[in-house]
């Protein structure tokens, strides 16, 4: 496992398949305003790098967003099942911690 790709290796230690994470776009579906949405943001640090892992879930599904300082653009993965999104989010977070990333914030997104 190379240092370049250790940030979000899945639980098996393999790199994601091509297309598993797609570049974020403005075309992503937004949840209805009346529908409850849960959000979680994790900010991590390693050496002189800062990274972000975000989770957004609702009854309609889930979204994992990652900002890796070694990549040119943020990436996102959508899920039809919010439980599956939570499972993969926690798996990615655990893998990142094992690879030396330290959590410096874990909670709801901060505004202002």
Secondary structure, DSSP 8 states (H G I E B T S, - for coil): --GGGTTS--TTS----TTSSEE--TTS----TTS--EEEEEEEEETTEEEEEEEEEETTEEEEEEE-TTSSS-EEEEES-HHHHHHHHHHHHHHHHHTT-EEEEEES----
